[in-house]
Amino acid sequence: MAEKITPVLLGADLNCYNVARAFHQQYGVVSHAFGRYAVSATKYSKIINFTQIPDIDNEETMLRTMKKFAEEHKGEKLVLFGCTDDYATLAARCRDKLPEFIIPYPDSSLQPVISKKAEFYEICEKYGIPYPDTVVVEKATPAEELTEENLGFKYPIIIKPSCSVTYWKYPFDGMNKVYTSDSPERSAEIIAEIYASGYDNRIILQEMIDGGDSQMRVFTAFSDSRGKVRAMCLGHTMLEEHTPKGLGNHAAIVTEPVSEFPLAEKLKAMLEDMGYTGFSNFDIKLREGTKDDFRVFEINLRQGRSNFYVTSSGLNIARLAAEVYNDDGDSFETVEKKFFWHHVPKSVAYKYTEDRDLVATAKDLAKKGLEASSVWYPADFKGNPMRFICAAEQLRRQKKKYKMYYPKSK
């Protein structure tokens, strides 16, 4: 009899639901999720057995919980996913203490080298991977040091913390995932606000790459336990989220052939040379008006929040983790077809995507049945009206959010 596969997820957000759905579609199994609190993305779902543990992000609590779970599920193939940066980092750090689990993330010794944007750009430099012009600061900085002449690029600019994991531990009024500044004075204010919160890592100041949401690309790779890249998928972003704390999260994506992406081989070579294991997820932008001036913004050391764009296009991430990570094989898979994924209503994606050719492509894919919505999962609705209502409400609220926050809606 085949070994039973049992997914264990840390978190409760859309990332968590996407992973649970991947396991349910591939193996018909229910995932066990542990989070600090329940959220709408996973509420009322019958494909997730959710347990609320207020301090599950504490290492001692997480280890105790996972050890108990492993004892109760002996003989099963346990696969542990972290569904936020914090949880993925915690899982990777505890890999040696949790030998009962497959944990598809890079070794903890590699995490500090590439998880922070400033250090990641140094690695990009080594491997010839293009990234935006960047200046790094380590403390509150006066406006006179933040002029265009001193920075080496023009305003407006982008400002963001180098270490997201640390940044989100110090919430403050007006906190954003990413900031846009139109002057040295505003830049000095933003930097001072971030450091005043208690954040103590470096801050990135970066040139603004021309172009809207549809100039973005998302690239996901999967490496096995030996550090060999075994799968890759490229997404062309249609639309991103625009709420202050969700800015930059993907809302709608059309996959494109990996074989036509000029950075694919460079990113693959970098990952393999570093001995990277598990999922990696890259945010990339094509400079408007160019055909091949791609700039890599960052690497996420886990499956992305929008990971169902990978699964729905035919490359199931649950299968990769459960069957490929430790198989000692040589298979290599890429997504070469176009597929339309979204977690907002299709009407929202069509309305707010500025690249109308991309909208036409998405509409054509939808007509052909080559599309999927993360939260709209009929298998989770059967005999489960509360989940249907919850999913419908999530989608309804997206319409209100875009009307409120999308720049050209104001």
C-alpha positions as CSV (number, residue, x, y, z in Angstrom):
1,M,0.0,0.0,0.0
2,A,1.3,3.5,-0.9
3,E,2.5,5.6,1.9
4,K,-0.1,8.1,3.0
5,I,0.8,11.7,2.3
6,T,-0.1,14.2,5.1
7,P,0.4,17.9,4.5
8,V,1.0,20.2,7.5
9,L,0.8,23.9,6.9
10,L,1.9,26.8,9.1
11,G,-0.4,29.7,8.5
12,A,-4.0,30.4,7.5
13,D,-3.8,32.9,4.6
14,L,-4.3,32.6,0.8
15,N,-0.9,30.9,0.5
16,C,-2.1,28.3,2.9
17,Y,-5.3,27.7,1.0
18,N,-3.4,27.5,-2.3
19,V,-1.1,24.8,-0.9
20,A,-4.0,22.9,0.7
21,R,-5.9,22.9,-2.6
22,A,-2.8,21.6,-4.4
23,F,-2.7,18.6,-2.0
24,H,-6.4,18.0,-2.3
25,Q,-6.4,18.1,-6.1
26,Q,-3.3,15.8,-6.3
27,Y,-4.0,13.3,-3.5
28,G,-7.6,13.9,-2.2
29,V,-6.2,14.6,1.3
30,V,-7.1,17.1,3.9
31,S,-4.3,19.4,5.1
32,H,-3.6,20.1,8.7
33,A,-3.0,23.9,9.3
34,F,-1.8,25.6,12.4
35,G,-2.0,29.4,12.8
36,R,-2.3,32.2,15.3
37,Y,-5.8,33.0,14.2
38,A,-8.4,32.1,11.6
39,V,-8.7,34.3,8.5
40,S,-11.3,34.3,5.7
41,A,-9.0,32.8,3.1
42,T,-9.2,29.4,4.9
43,K,-12.4,29.7,7.0
44,Y,-15.1,27.0,6.7
45,S,-12.9,25.0,4.4
46,K,-13.4,21.2,4.5
47,I,-10.0,20.6,2.8
48,I,-8.2,22.1,5.8
49,N,-8.3,21.0,9.4
50,F,-7.3,24.2,11.2
51,T,-6.0,24.5,14.7
52,Q,-5.6,27.9,16.3
53,I,-2.4,28.2,18.5
54,P,-1.8,31.9,19.4
55,D,2.0,31.4,19.8
56,I,2.6,28.9,17.0
57,D,5.2,31.3,15.6
58,N,7.3,30.6,18.7
59,E,10.0,28.0,18.0
60,E,9.5,26.0,21.1
61,T,5.7,25.9,20.6
62,M,6.0,25.0,17.0
63,L,8.5,22.2,17.7
64,R,6.4,20.8,20.5
65,T,3.3,20.9,18.3
66,M,5.0,19.3,15.3
67,K,6.6,16.6,17.4
68,K,3.2,15.7,18.9
69,F,1.7,15.6,15.4
70,A,4.4,13.4,14.0
71,E,3.9,11.0,16.9
72,E,0.2,10.8,16.2
73,H,0.8,10.2,12.4
74,K,3.6,7.6,12.4
75,G,4.1,5.8,9.1
76,E,2.8,8.7,7.1
77,K,4.8,10.9,4.7
78,L,4.6,14.3,6.4
79,V,5.2,17.4,4.4
80,L,5.6,20.7,6.2
81,F,5.0,24.1,4.4
82,G,5.4,27.5,5.9
83,C,2.9,30.0,4.4
84,T,4.5,33.3,5.3
85,D,8.2,34.4,5.4
86,D,8.2,33.9,9.2
87,Y,6.8,30.4,9.1
88,A,9.0,29.3,6.2
89,T,12.1,30.6,7.9
90,L,11.1,28.9,11.2
91,A,10.5,25.6,9.4
92,A,13.8,25.8,7.7
93,R,15.7,26.7,10.9
94,C,14.2,23.7,12.6
95,R,14.8,21.1,9.8
96,D,17.3,19.1,11.8
97,K,15.0,18.9,14.8
98,L,12.1,17.7,12.6
99,P,13.5,14.7,10.6
100,E,10.0,13.2,10.4
101,F,9.0,16.0,7.9
102,I,9.9,16.9,4.3
103,I,10.6,20.6,4.6
104,P,11.1,22.1,1.0
105,Y,13.1,25.2,1.9
106,P,16.7,26.2,1.7
107,D,19.1,25.4,4.5
108,S,19.0,27.8,7.4
109,S,22.7,28.7,6.8
110,L,21.8,30.0,3.4
111,Q,18.8,32.1,4.6
112,P,20.6,35.1,6.0
113,V,22.8,35.3,2.8
114,I,19.9,35.8,0.4
115,S,16.7,36.6,2.4
116,K,17.7,40.2,2.8
117,K,17.4,42.3,-0.4
118,A,20.7,44.1,0.1
119,E,22.7,40.8,0.4
120,F,20.6,39.3,-2.5
121,Y,21.7,42.1,-4.8
122,E,25.3,41.3,-4.0
123,I,24.7,37.7,-5.2
124,C,22.9,39.0,-8.3
125,E,26.1,41.0,-9.1
126,K,28.2,37.9,-8.8
127,Y,26.0,36.0,-11.3
128,G,25.4,38.7,-13.7
129,I,21.7,39.0,-12.9
130,P,20.3,42.5,-13.5
131,Y,18.6,44.4,-10.7
132,P,17.5,48.0,-10.3
133,D,20.0,50.7,-9.4
134,T,20.2,50.6,-5.6
135,V,21.5,52.5,-2.6
136,V,21.5,51.0,0.8
137,V,21.2,53.0,4.1
138,E,21.7,51.7,7.6
139,K,20.3,54.5,9.7
140,A,18.2,57.7,9.6
141,T,19.6,59.8,6.8
142,P,19.3,63.6,6.2
143,A,17.6,64.8,3.1
144,E,20.8,66.4,1.7
145,E,22.4,63.0,1.4
146,L,19.4,61.7,-0.5
147,T,19.5,64.0,-3.6
148,E,19.4,62.6,-7.1
149,E,23.1,63.5,-7.5
150,N,24.0,61.4,-4.4
151,L,21.7,58.5,-5.2
152,G,22.7,58.3,-8.9
153,F,19.1,58.0,-10.1
154,K,16.1,60.3,-10.5
155,Y,13.0,60.8,-8.3
156,P,10.4,59.4,-7.8
157,I,12.2,56.4,-6.1
158,I,11.2,53.2,-4.3
159,I,11.9,52.7,-0.6
160,K,11.6,49.3,1.1
161,P,13.1,47.4,4.0
162,S,15.9,45.0,3.2
163,C,14.6,42.4,5.7
164,S,10.8,41.9,5.4
165,V,10.7,39.3,8.2
166,T,12.1,41.8,10.7
167,Y,10.2,44.8,9.3
168,W,6.7,43.3,9.9
169,K,7.5,42.7,13.6
170,Y,7.4,46.4,14.2
171,P,4.0,47.7,13.0
172,F,3.3,51.5,13.0
173,D,0.7,53.9,11.7
174,G,1.1,54.4,7.9
175,M,3.1,51.2,7.5
176,N,3.4,50.1,3.9
177,K,5.0,47.1,2.2
178,V,6.7,49.4,-0.3
179,Y,7.0,53.2,-0.3
180,T,7.2,55.7,-3.2
181,S,9.0,59.0,-2.5
182,D,9.1,62.0,-4.8
183,S,11.7,64.1,-3.0
184,P,14.8,63.8,-0.7
185,E,12.8,65.3,2.1
186,R,10.1,62.7,1.9
187,S,12.7,60.0,1.6
188,A,14.3,61.2,4.9
189,E,10.9,61.1,6.6
190,I,10.1,57.6,5.4
191,I,13.5,56.2,6.5
192,A,13.1,57.9,9.9
193,E,9.6,56.5,10.4
194,I,10.8,53.0,9.7
195,Y,13.7,53.1,12.1
196,A,11.6,54.8,14.8
197,S,9.4,51.7,14.8
198,G,12.3,49.5,16.1
199,Y,13.4,48.0,12.8
200,D,17.2,47.8,12.8
201,N,18.2,46.3,9.5
202,R,19.1,48.0,6.2
203,I,16.8,50.0,4.0
204,I,16.8,49.9,0.2
205,L,16.5,53.0,-2.0
206,Q,15.9,52.1,-5.6
207,E,15.3,53.5,-9.0
208,M,11.7,53.3,-10.2
209,I,11.5,51.0,-13.2
210,D,9.0,52.4,-15.6
211,G,5.8,50.5,-16.2
212,G,2.7,49.4,-14.4
213,D,1.6,46.0,-12.9
214,S,1.6,44.3,-16.3
215,Q,5.3,44.9,-16.7
216,M,5.9,42.5,-13.7
217,R,6.9,38.9,-14.0
218,V,6.9,36.2,-11.3
219,F,9.3,33.3,-11.6
220,T,9.0,30.2,-9.5
221,A,11.6,27.4,-9.3
222,F,11.8,24.1,-7.3
223,S,15.0,22.5,-6.3
224,D,15.4,19.0,-4.9
225,S,17.2,18.1,-1.7
226,R,20.5,17.8,-3.6
227,G,20.2,21.4,-4.9
228,K,19.3,20.5,-8.5
229,V,16.6,22.6,-10.1
230,R,13.8,20.3,-11.1
231,A,10.9,22.6,-12.2
232,M,10.3,26.2,-13.3
233,C,7.3,28.3,-14.1
234,L,7.0,31.9,-15.4
235,G,4.0,34.2,-14.8
236,H,3.2,37.5,-16.6
237,T,1.5,39.6,-14.0
238,M,-1.8,41.2,-15.1
239,L,-2.7,42.9,-11.9
240,E,-1.3,43.4,-8.4
241,E,-3.0,44.2,-5.1
242,H,-3.0,47.9,-4.2
243,T,-3.9,48.0,-0.5
244,P,-1.1,49.6,1.5
245,K,0.0,46.3,3.2
246,G,-0.7,44.1,0.1
247,L,1.0,46.3,-2.5
248,G,2.8,44.1,-5.0
249,N,1.0,40.9,-4.2
250,H,-0.1,39.2,-7.4
251,A,-3.9,39.3,-8.1
252,A,-4.0,37.9,-11.7
253,I,-1.3,36.1,-13.8
254,V,-1.0,34.6,-17.2
255,T,1.8,32.0,-17.5
256,E,4.3,32.3,-20.3
257,P,6.8,29.8,-21.8
258,V,9.9,29.4,-19.6
259,S,11.9,28.6,-22.7
260,E,11.4,32.1,-23.9
261,F,12.5,33.8,-20.7
262,P,16.1,35.2,-21.1
263,L,16.8,35.1,-17.3
264,A,15.7,31.5,-16.7
265,E,19.1,29.8,-17.2
266,K,20.9,32.5,-15.2
267,L,18.6,32.0,-12.2
268,K,18.8,28.3,-12.5
269,A,22.6,28.4,-12.6
270,M,22.6,30.7,-9.5
271,L,20.4,28.4,-7.5
272,E,22.3,25.3,-8.3
273,D,25.7,26.9,-7.6
274,M,24.5,28.1,-4.2
275,G,23.1,24.6,-3.4
276,Y,19.6,26.0,-2.9
277,T,16.9,23.6,-2.0
278,G,13.1,23.7,-2.1
279,F,10.9,26.5,-3.5
280,S,12.2,29.9,-4.7
281,N,10.1,32.8,-6.0
282,F,11.4,35.8,-7.8
283,D,9.8,39.2,-8.4
284,I,11.0,40.7,-11.7
285,K,10.1,43.7,-13.9
286,L,10.5,44.4,-17.6
287,R,11.4,48.1,-18.1
288,E,8.6,49.7,-20.1
289,G,9.5,50.3,-23.7
290,T,12.1,47.5,-23.8
291,K,11.9,43.9,-24.9
292,D,14.5,42.3,-22.7
293,D,15.6,44.8,-19.9
294,F,14.4,42.6,-17.0
295,R,15.3,43.6,-13.5
296,V,15.1,41.2,-10.5
297,F,13.7,42.8,-7.4
298,E,13.8,40.1,-4.8
299,I,13.8,36.4,-4.0
300,N,11.2,34.8,-1.7
301,L,12.6,31.7,0.0
302,R,9.4,29.8,-0.2
303,Q,6.5,29.2,-2.6
304,G,4.9,32.5,-3.4
305,R,1.5,33.6,-2.0
306,S,0.1,33.3,-5.5
307,N,1.5,29.7,-5.9
308,F,-1.7,28.4,-7.3
309,Y,-0.7,30.0,-10.7
310,V,2.0,27.2,-10.8
311,T,-0.3,24.4,-9.7
312,S,-3.2,25.4,-11.9
313,S,-1.0,25.6,-15.0
314,G,-0.1,21.9,-14.5
315,L,2.9,21.9,-12.2
316,N,1.4,20.8,-8.9
317,I,3.6,22.1,-6.0
318,A,2.3,19.4,-3.7
319,R,3.6,16.7,-6.0
320,L,6.9,18.4,-6.3
321,A,7.4,18.5,-2.5
322,A,6.0,15.1,-1.7
323,E,7.4,13.1,-4.6
324,V,10.3,15.0,-6.3
325,Y,12.2,16.6,-3.4
326,N,13.9,13.4,-2.2
327,D,13.5,11.1,-5.3
328,D,17.2,11.4,-6.4
329,G,15.9,11.7,-10.0
330,D,16.9,13.9,-12.9
331,S,13.5,14.9,-14.4
332,F,13.2,18.6,-15.3
333,E,9.8,20.2,-15.8
334,T,8.8,23.7,-17.1
335,V,5.5,25.3,-17.9
336,E,5.4,26.2,-21.6
337,K,1.7,26.9,-22.0
338,K,-0.4,29.9,-21.3
339,F,-2.8,29.7,-18.4
340,F,-4.9,32.4,-16.6
341,W,-4.9,32.4,-12.8
342,H,-6.6,34.9,-10.6
343,H,-7.7,35.4,-7.0
344,V,-9.8,38.4,-7.8
345,P,-13.0,38.2,-9.9
346,K,-12.3,38.0,-13.6
347,S,-14.2,41.2,-14.1
348,V,-11.7,43.0,-11.8
349,A,-8.7,41.6,-13.7
350,Y,-10.2,42.6,-17.0
351,K,-11.2,46.1,-15.8
352,Y,-7.9,47.2,-14.1
353,T,-5.3,45.5,-16.2
354,E,-3.7,48.2,-18.3
355,D,-2.2,45.9,-21.0
356,R,-5.3,45.3,-23.1
357,D,-3.5,42.7,-25.2
358,L,-2.9,40.7,-22.0
359,V,-6.6,41.1,-21.1
360,A,-7.6,39.7,-24.6
361,T,-5.3,36.7,-24.0
362,A,-6.8,36.1,-20.5
363,K,-10.3,36.3,-21.9
364,D,-9.4,33.8,-24.7
365,L,-7.9,31.4,-22.1
366,A,-11.0,31.7,-20.0
367,K,-13.3,30.8,-22.9
368,K,-11.1,27.7,-23.5
369,G,-11.4,26.7,-19.9
370,L,-7.7,27.4,-19.2
371,E,-8.3,29.5,-16.1
372,A,-8.6,29.0,-12.4
373,S,-9.5,31.1,-9.3
374,S,-7.8,30.2,-6.0
375,V,-10.7,30.5,-3.7
376,W,-13.4,29.3,-6.1
377,Y,-13.0,25.6,-5.6
378,P,-16.3,23.7,-6.2
379,A,-14.9,20.6,-4.4
380,D,-14.8,22.7,-1.2
381,F,-18.4,23.9,-1.7
382,K,-20.1,20.5,-2.0
383,G,-22.3,20.1,1.1
384,N,-20.5,23.1,2.5
385,P,-22.6,26.3,2.0
386,M,-20.6,28.4,4.5
387,R,-17.5,28.0,2.4
388,F,-19.4,29.0,-0.7
389,I,-20.6,32.1,1.1
390,C,-17.2,32.9,2.4
391,A,-15.5,32.6,-1.0
392,A,-18.2,34.7,-2.7
393,E,-17.7,37.4,0.0
394,Q,-14.0,37.4,-0.5
395,L,-14.4,38.0,-4.2
396,R,-17.0,40.7,-3.6
397,R,-14.7,42.6,-1.3
398,Q,-12.0,42.7,-4.0
399,K,-14.2,44.8,-6.2
400,K,-14.6,47.3,-3.3
401,K,-10.8,47.3,-2.6
402,Y,-9.9,48.1,-6.2
403,K,-12.4,50.9,-6.5
404,M,-10.9,52.4,-3.3
405,Y,-7.2,51.8,-3.8
406,Y,-6.4,51.4,-7.5
407,P,-4.6,54.7,-8.5
408,K,-6.7,55.5,-11.5
409,S,-9.9,54.8,-9.5
410,K,-9.4,57.7,-7.1
